[in-house]
């Protein structure tokens, strides 16, 4: 299992958990048929469905009609997503039609020979080193029972969180984990709000010792890719590994805010990603089997006002707000154009939260007004103006696979969620909320079925 964690604003983080197992609820003779699309139990959010739904909602808001739910028919909708919404306005998932049990229904420690689950989780916290006497705030964020934990932090001034997580895994888990030293584990530089001290995007990985000894997981090189020479704290921190001979690239990112600058940065860093791991002029399809990409993408909710956004949240219409998300907007995201996929988003916007907020009480009429910081004063060197901040899903987990292996790496939508602590703790001290997701990776029937890559660092 993977666990990947990313952090922005010195406090924020994401995580990916990866559970590896060829045999969960199936015999070896019934492993995934790589080209059998019908055997793929997990379908992803349909971009066309979201766009059509968004357009209908915008028309309804323009007409000032009532806030009753609107559903737009689409030829492709995930089979396990019902047309109904719950009290918070989230799509209802039919768990009987998904292939993975919820994490809270699995026993710990997990029998790793029967649990092929990858779990990605993003969080926003600044941790002090924890002791055994501390109440474990990480329990809400980093679940036990995974094979690999990957933590990536953004805009952090310290990597002390890695020490806290190491101690947490030692205290809470019955497994032996090894933290892998990475040659390029940090991207540091001066940037917005960091003139005297540098801030960093960094990454760390812990792997279950048994997987390393058996060579089921093999580590490759790591790289840091800044977006520019001026602002070196934004960009990518990445490493490669082999899992069941699949070439997996793991990326933790912090991308620019503006749409145009973000799209330009995406083109630039993807080109560099292919170059540093492959050969000159290569593409994603040439170099990798899979990519796990998480972090602060800075996707924003567009074409809607702050007042409308708060109204939708307070009235339990989260999906209507999500339909204005930039990732699914026409021509707004290169990630969507390149066929990056995401689980069904069924959690509240992750940004911009009040960093002094209490535990949210969603039964209150105006809960969103007290949870989100919608008026933001810019730094003095940017004019010191007060700007609106529409609540947005900036923190995400995406995956990409070559078509031949798409069915081997799957997202468990029932685990794609934002952490909502029941008690006030350090998870509520950031202006971002924690997000997590689980995935599953299966081996192929034979190594010959793995398409060769032009990858100079993990060939063989």
C-alpha positions as CSV (number, residue, x, y, z in Angstrom):
1,X,0.0,0.0,0.0
2,X,1.1,3.6,-0.6
3,X,0.6,6.5,1.7
4,X,1.3,9.8,0.1
5,X,1.0,13.1,2.0
6,X,1.5,16.6,0.7
7,X,1.4,19.9,2.5
8,X,0.9,23.6,1.6
9,X,1.1,26.7,3.6
10,X,3.6,25.1,6.0
11,X,0.8,23.0,7.4
12,X,-0.8,21.0,4.6
13,X,-0.3,17.5,3.5
14,X,-1.4,14.6,1.3
15,X,-0.9,10.9,1.6
16,X,-1.0,7.9,-0.6
17,X,-1.4,4.4,0.8
18,X,-0.6,1.5,-1.5
19,X,-1.8,-2.0,-0.7
20,X,-0.3,-4.7,-2.8
21,X,-1.9,-8.1,-3.3
22,X,-2.7,-10.3,-6.3
23,X,-5.1,-12.5,-4.4
24,X,-7.8,-10.4,-2.8
25,X,-11.1,-12.1,-3.3
26,X,-9.8,-13.9,-6.4
27,X,-7.5,-16.8,-7.3
28,X,-4.3,-16.3,-9.2
29,X,-6.0,-17.8,-12.3
30,X,-8.5,-15.0,-12.3
31,X,-6.2,-12.0,-12.2
32,X,-7.0,-8.9,-14.3
33,X,-7.3,-9.3,-18.0
34,X,-5.4,-6.2,-19.0
35,X,-7.5,-5.5,-22.1
36,X,-10.9,-6.5,-20.7
37,X,-12.5,-3.1,-20.0
38,X,-15.7,-4.8,-18.8
39,X,-13.7,-6.5,-16.0
40,X,-12.8,-3.1,-14.6
41,X,-15.0,-2.7,-11.5
42,X,-14.2,1.0,-10.8
43,X,-15.3,3.7,-13.1
44,X,-14.3,7.3,-12.7
45,X,-16.1,10.6,-12.7
46,X,-17.4,11.3,-16.2
47,X,-16.2,14.7,-17.4
48,X,-19.2,15.0,-19.8
49,X,-21.6,14.3,-17.0
50,X,-20.0,16.9,-14.7
51,X,-20.0,19.5,-17.4
52,X,-23.6,19.0,-18.4
53,X,-24.6,19.1,-14.8
54,X,-22.6,22.2,-14.2
55,X,-24.3,24.0,-17.2
56,X,-27.7,23.1,-15.9
57,X,-26.9,24.4,-12.4
58,X,-25.5,27.7,-13.8
59,X,-28.7,28.2,-15.7
60,X,-30.7,27.5,-12.6
61,X,-28.7,29.9,-10.5
62,X,-29.1,32.6,-13.2
63,X,-32.9,32.1,-13.1
64,X,-32.8,32.4,-9.2
65,X,-34.9,29.2,-9.1
66,X,-35.2,27.0,-6.0
67,X,-32.3,25.0,-4.7
68,X,-33.9,21.6,-5.5
69,X,-31.4,19.1,-6.9
70,X,-31.0,18.8,-10.6
71,X,-29.8,15.7,-12.4
72,X,-28.5,15.7,-15.9
73,X,-28.7,12.4,-17.8
74,X,-25.4,11.1,-19.2
75,X,-24.6,8.0,-21.2
76,X,-21.7,7.2,-18.8
77,X,-22.2,7.3,-15.1
78,X,-20.3,5.1,-12.6
79,X,-22.5,2.1,-11.8
80,X,-22.1,2.5,-8.1
81,X,-23.1,6.2,-8.1
82,X,-26.8,6.6,-7.5
83,X,-28.8,9.5,-8.7
84,X,-29.6,10.4,-5.1
85,X,-27.8,12.7,-2.8
86,X,-27.4,12.5,0.9
87,X,-28.2,15.2,3.4
88,X,-25.0,17.0,2.6
89,X,-25.6,17.0,-1.1
90,X,-23.1,14.2,-1.9
91,X,-23.7,11.5,-4.5
92,X,-24.6,8.2,-2.8
93,X,-22.3,5.3,-3.5
94,X,-23.7,1.7,-3.7
95,X,-20.9,0.0,-1.8
96,X,-22.1,-3.4,-2.9
97,X,-21.0,-2.6,-6.4
98,X,-17.5,-1.5,-5.5
99,X,-14.6,-3.9,-5.3
100,X,-13.0,-2.7,-2.0
101,X,-14.3,-2.8,1.5
102,X,-14.3,0.4,3.5
103,X,-11.1,0.9,5.5
104,X,-13.0,0.7,8.8
105,X,-14.3,-2.7,7.9
106,X,-10.8,-4.2,7.4
107,X,-9.0,-5.9,10.3
108,X,-5.7,-4.6,11.4
109,X,-3.1,-5.8,10.9
110,X,-4.0,-6.6,7.3
111,X,-3.2,-9.9,5.8
112,X,-1.1,-8.4,3.0
113,X,-1.4,-11.5,0.9
114,X,-5.1,-10.8,0.5
115,X,-5.4,-7.0,0.3
116,X,-4.4,-5.2,-2.9
117,X,-5.3,-1.6,-1.9
118,X,-3.5,1.6,-2.6
119,X,-4.5,4.4,-0.4
120,X,-3.8,8.1,-1.2
121,X,-4.5,10.7,1.4
122,X,-3.9,14.4,1.5
123,X,-3.8,16.4,4.7
124,X,-3.0,19.9,5.9
125,X,-1.1,19.9,9.2
126,X,2.0,21.1,11.0
127,X,3.1,18.5,13.5
128,X,5.3,18.6,16.5
129,X,7.1,15.4,17.4
130,X,4.5,13.2,19.2
131,X,5.0,11.1,22.3
132,X,3.1,8.1,23.5
133,X,1.2,10.2,26.0
134,X,-0.2,12.4,23.2
135,X,-3.7,11.9,21.9
136,X,-3.0,10.6,18.4
137,X,-4.3,13.2,15.9
138,X,-2.8,11.1,13.1
139,X,-5.4,8.4,13.6
140,X,-7.8,10.5,11.6
141,X,-5.3,10.9,8.8
142,X,-3.0,7.9,8.4
143,X,-4.8,4.6,8.8
144,X,-2.8,1.5,9.6
145,X,-2.6,-1.7,7.5
146,X,-0.7,-0.5,4.4
147,X,2.4,-1.7,2.8
148,X,3.9,1.7,1.7
149,X,3.5,5.2,3.1
150,X,4.6,8.2,1.1
151,X,4.4,11.7,2.6
152,X,4.9,14.9,0.6
153,X,4.8,18.3,2.1
154,X,4.4,21.7,0.5
155,X,5.4,25.1,1.7
156,X,6.9,23.7,4.8
157,X,9.7,25.3,6.9
158,X,10.6,22.0,8.5
159,X,10.5,18.3,7.8
160,X,9.8,17.5,11.5
161,X,6.5,15.9,10.4
162,X,8.5,13.0,8.9
163,X,9.9,12.2,12.3
164,X,6.5,12.3,13.9
165,X,5.1,10.0,11.2
166,X,8.0,7.5,11.7
167,X,7.3,7.4,15.4
168,X,3.6,7.1,14.8
169,X,4.1,4.1,12.5
170,X,6.4,2.5,15.1
171,X,3.8,2.9,17.9
172,X,0.7,2.0,16.0
173,X,1.7,-0.7,13.5
174,X,2.6,-4.3,14.0
175,X,4.7,-4.2,10.8
176,X,8.3,-3.3,10.3
177,X,8.7,-0.3,8.0
178,X,11.9,1.1,6.4
179,X,12.1,4.7,5.6
180,X,13.9,4.9,2.2
181,X,16.6,7.6,1.9
182,X,15.9,9.7,-1.3
183,X,18.7,11.6,-2.9
184,X,16.4,14.3,-4.1
185,X,13.7,14.6,-1.4
186,X,13.2,18.3,-1.3
187,X,12.6,21.4,-3.4
188,X,13.4,24.6,-1.6
189,X,13.5,28.2,-2.3
190,X,12.2,31.7,-1.5
191,X,8.7,32.5,-2.7
192,X,5.4,34.2,-1.8
193,X,5.5,35.0,1.9
194,X,9.0,33.4,2.4
195,X,11.7,36.0,1.9
196,X,13.9,35.5,4.9
197,X,13.6,31.7,5.1
198,X,13.2,29.1,2.4
199,X,10.1,27.0,2.2
200,X,10.0,23.5,0.7
201,X,8.1,20.9,-1.2
202,X,9.4,17.6,0.1
203,X,8.7,13.9,0.0
204,X,9.4,10.7,2.1
205,X,8.6,7.1,1.8
206,X,8.2,4.2,4.2
207,X,8.0,0.6,2.8
208,X,7.2,-2.6,4.6
209,X,10.5,-4.5,5.1
210,X,9.1,-7.8,3.8
211,X,8.3,-6.2,0.4
212,X,11.8,-4.9,0.0
213,X,13.4,-8.2,1.0
214,X,11.2,-10.1,-1.5
215,X,11.8,-7.5,-4.2
216,X,8.1,-7.0,-4.8
217,X,8.9,-3.3,-4.4
218,X,12.1,-1.9,-5.8
219,X,13.0,1.8,-5.4
220,X,14.2,3.9,-8.3
221,X,15.7,7.4,-8.4
222,X,14.1,10.6,-7.1
223,X,14.0,14.0,-8.7
224,X,13.0,17.6,-7.8
225,X,11.6,19.8,-10.6
226,X,11.1,23.5,-9.9
227,X,8.6,25.5,-11.9
228,X,11.0,28.4,-12.2
229,X,14.4,29.6,-11.1
230,X,12.8,32.5,-9.1
231,X,10.2,30.5,-7.2
232,X,11.9,27.2,-6.5
233,X,9.4,26.2,-3.7
234,X,6.7,25.4,-6.3
235,X,7.0,22.4,-8.6
236,X,7.4,18.6,-8.2
237,X,9.1,16.2,-5.9
238,X,9.0,12.8,-7.4
239,X,10.4,9.3,-7.3
240,X,10.0,6.0,-9.2
241,X,9.6,2.5,-8.0
242,X,8.7,-0.9,-9.4
243,X,5.7,-2.7,-7.8
244,X,5.0,-6.1,-9.3
245,X,7.3,-5.0,-12.1
246,X,4.9,-2.0,-12.9
247,X,6.9,1.2,-13.3
248,X,5.1,3.6,-11.0
249,X,6.0,7.3,-10.8
250,X,4.9,9.1,-7.6
251,X,4.5,12.9,-7.7
252,X,3.9,15.4,-5.0
253,X,3.2,18.9,-6.4
254,X,2.5,22.5,-5.6
255,X,1.2,24.2,-8.7
256,X,0.6,27.9,-9.4
257,X,-2.8,29.5,-8.7
258,X,-3.7,31.2,-12.0
259,X,-5.2,29.0,-14.7
260,X,-2.9,30.2,-17.5
261,X,0.3,30.0,-15.4
262,X,-0.8,26.6,-14.0
263,X,-1.4,25.1,-17.5
264,X,1.9,26.5,-18.7
265,X,3.7,25.0,-15.6
266,X,2.0,21.6,-16.2
267,X,3.3,21.4,-19.8
268,X,6.8,22.3,-18.6
269,X,7.0,19.9,-15.6
270,X,5.6,17.0,-17.5
271,X,8.1,17.5,-20.2
272,X,10.9,17.6,-17.6
273,X,9.4,14.5,-15.9
274,X,9.6,12.5,-19.1
275,X,13.2,13.8,-19.8
276,X,14.7,13.1,-16.3
277,X,13.3,9.5,-16.2
278,X,13.3,8.7,-19.9
279,X,15.0,10.0,-23.1
280,X,14.8,13.3,-24.9
281,X,11.5,13.9,-26.6
282,X,9.7,11.1,-24.8
283,X,6.1,11.3,-23.6
284,X,4.2,9.8,-20.6
285,X,3.2,6.8,-22.7
286,X,6.8,6.1,-23.5
287,X,8.3,6.3,-20.0
288,X,5.8,5.1,-17.4
289,X,3.2,2.4,-16.7
290,X,1.4,4.4,-14.0
291,X,1.6,7.8,-12.4
292,X,0.2,8.7,-8.9
293,X,-0.1,12.5,-8.7
294,X,-1.2,14.3,-5.6
295,X,-0.8,17.6,-3.9
296,X,-2.0,21.2,-4.1
297,X,-3.1,21.5,-7.7
298,X,-4.7,24.9,-7.0
299,X,-7.9,23.9,-9.0
300,X,-10.5,26.6,-8.2
301,X,-14.2,26.8,-8.5
302,X,-15.0,29.3,-11.3
303,X,-18.0,31.1,-12.8
304,X,-19.7,31.3,-9.4
305,X,-19.6,34.0,-6.7
306,X,-18.6,33.5,-3.1
307,X,-22.1,34.2,-1.9
308,X,-23.5,31.5,-4.3
309,X,-20.9,29.0,-3.1
310,X,-21.7,29.5,0.5
311,X,-25.4,29.3,-0.2
312,X,-24.9,25.9,-2.0
313,X,-22.8,24.6,0.8
314,X,-25.1,25.7,3.6
315,X,-28.1,24.2,1.8
316,X,-26.4,20.8,1.2
317,X,-25.8,21.1,-2.6
318,X,-22.1,20.3,-2.7
319,X,-22.2,18.6,-6.1
320,X,-23.7,21.7,-7.7
321,X,-20.7,23.7,-6.5
322,X,-18.3,21.0,-7.6
323,X,-19.6,21.1,-11.2
324,X,-17.8,24.5,-11.5
325,X,-14.5,22.9,-10.6
326,X,-11.6,23.8,-13.0
327,X,-10.4,20.2,-13.5
328,X,-13.7,19.4,-15.3
329,X,-14.1,22.7,-17.2
330,X,-13.8,22.7,-21.0
331,X,-10.2,23.3,-22.0
332,X,-9.2,24.3,-18.5
333,X,-7.1,21.4,-17.4
334,X,-4.4,19.5,-19.3
335,X,-4.7,16.8,-16.7
336,X,-8.2,16.0,-18.0
337,X,-7.0,16.2,-21.6
338,X,-4.2,13.7,-20.8
339,X,-6.7,11.3,-19.3
340,X,-5.7,11.6,-15.7
341,X,-8.5,10.1,-13.6
342,X,-10.0,10.9,-10.2
343,X,-12.3,9.1,-7.9
344,X,-15.9,10.4,-7.2
345,X,-15.5,13.6,-5.2
346,X,-17.9,13.3,-2.2
347,X,-16.3,15.7,0.3
348,X,-16.4,19.4,1.0
349,X,-14.1,22.0,-0.5
350,X,-10.6,21.7,1.0
351,X,-9.6,25.4,0.7
352,X,-9.6,28.2,2.0
353,X,-10.5,27.0,5.5
354,X,-10.3,29.2,8.6
355,X,-7.2,28.2,10.5
356,X,-8.8,28.9,13.8
357,X,-12.0,26.9,13.1
358,X,-13.7,24.5,15.3
359,X,-15.1,21.0,14.4
360,X,-17.7,21.7,11.7
361,X,-21.4,21.2,12.7
362,X,-23.1,20.6,9.3
363,X,-26.5,20.6,10.9
364,X,-26.3,24.4,11.4
365,X,-27.8,26.6,8.8
366,X,-24.7,28.7,8.2
367,X,-21.9,26.3,9.0
368,X,-20.0,27.1,5.8
369,X,-19.7,30.8,6.8
370,X,-17.8,29.9,10.0
371,X,-15.7,27.2,8.3
372,X,-14.4,29.0,5.2
373,X,-12.2,32.1,5.0
374,X,-13.8,33.8,2.0
375,X,-12.3,37.3,2.4
376,X,-8.5,37.2,2.0
377,X,-6.1,40.2,2.3
378,X,-3.2,39.9,0.0
379,X,0.4,40.7,1.1
380,X,1.5,44.3,1.1
381,X,3.8,43.8,-1.8
382,X,0.8,42.7,-3.8
383,X,-1.2,45.8,-2.9
384,X,-2.8,44.6,0.3
385,X,-6.2,44.3,-1.3
386,X,-9.0,42.2,0.0
387,X,-10.1,39.5,-2.4
388,X,-12.8,36.9,-2.5
389,X,-11.8,33.3,-2.1
390,X,-14.5,30.9,-3.4
391,X,-14.3,27.6,-1.4
392,X,-12.5,25.2,-3.8
393,X,-11.2,21.6,-4.1
394,X,-7.5,22.6,-4.5
395,X,-6.2,19.3,-2.9
396,X,-6.7,16.2,-5.1
397,X,-5.5,12.7,-5.9
398,X,-5.1,11.8,-9.6
399,X,-3.9,8.7,-11.3
400,X,-2.8,7.9,-14.9
401,X,-2.1,4.6,-16.6
402,X,-1.2,3.5,-20.1
403,X,-4.4,2.0,-21.7
404,X,-3.1,-1.5,-21.7
405,X,-2.7,-1.5,-17.9
406,X,-5.6,0.8,-16.9
407,X,-7.5,-2.1,-15.3
408,X,-4.5,-3.0,-13.1
409,X,-4.5,0.2,-11.1
410,X,-7.8,1.2,-9.6
411,X,-9.2,3.9,-7.3
412,X,-11.4,2.9,-4.4
413,X,-14.0,5.7,-4.4
414,X,-15.3,4.7,-1.0
415,X,-12.0,5.9,0.5
416,X,-11.7,9.2,-1.5
417,X,-12.6,11.6,1.3
418,X,-11.5,14.6,3.3
419,X,-10.7,14.0,6.9
420,X,-13.2,15.6,9.3
421,X,-11.9,15.2,12.9
422,X,-14.5,14.7,15.6
423,X,-12.4,16.6,18.1
424,X,-10.4,19.8,17.6
425,X,-6.8,19.0,17.0
426,X,-3.9,20.0,14.8
427,X,-5.7,18.8,11.7
428,X,-7.9,21.9,12.0
429,X,-5.0,24.4,12.2
430,X,-4.4,24.7,8.4
431,X,-6.3,26.6,5.7
432,X,-6.5,23.3,3.8
433,X,-8.4,20.2,4.8
434,X,-6.9,16.6,4.7
435,X,-7.9,14.4,1.7
436,X,-7.3,10.7,1.2
437,X,-8.0,8.0,-1.3
438,X,-7.3,4.3,-1.7
439,X,-6.2,2.5,-4.9
440,X,-5.5,-1.1,-5.8
441,X,-2.7,-2.5,-7.9
442,X,-2.7,-6.1,-9.3
443,X,0.1,-7.9,-11.0
444,X,-0.2,-9.0,-14.6
445,X,-0.7,-12.6,-15.6
446,X,2.8,-12.8,-17.0
447,X,5.8,-10.3,-17.1
448,X,5.7,-10.4,-20.9
449,X,2.4,-8.5,-20.8
450,X,4.1,-5.4,-19.3
451,X,4.7,-3.1,-22.2
452,X,8.4,-2.1,-22.3
453,X,9.2,1.5,-21.4
454,X,11.9,3.9,-22.6
455,X,12.9,4.4,-18.9
456,X,16.6,4.6,-18.4
457,X,16.5,4.3,-14.6
458,X,14.2,1.3,-13.9
459,X,14.7,-0.9,-16.9
460,X,15.0,-4.6,-16.3
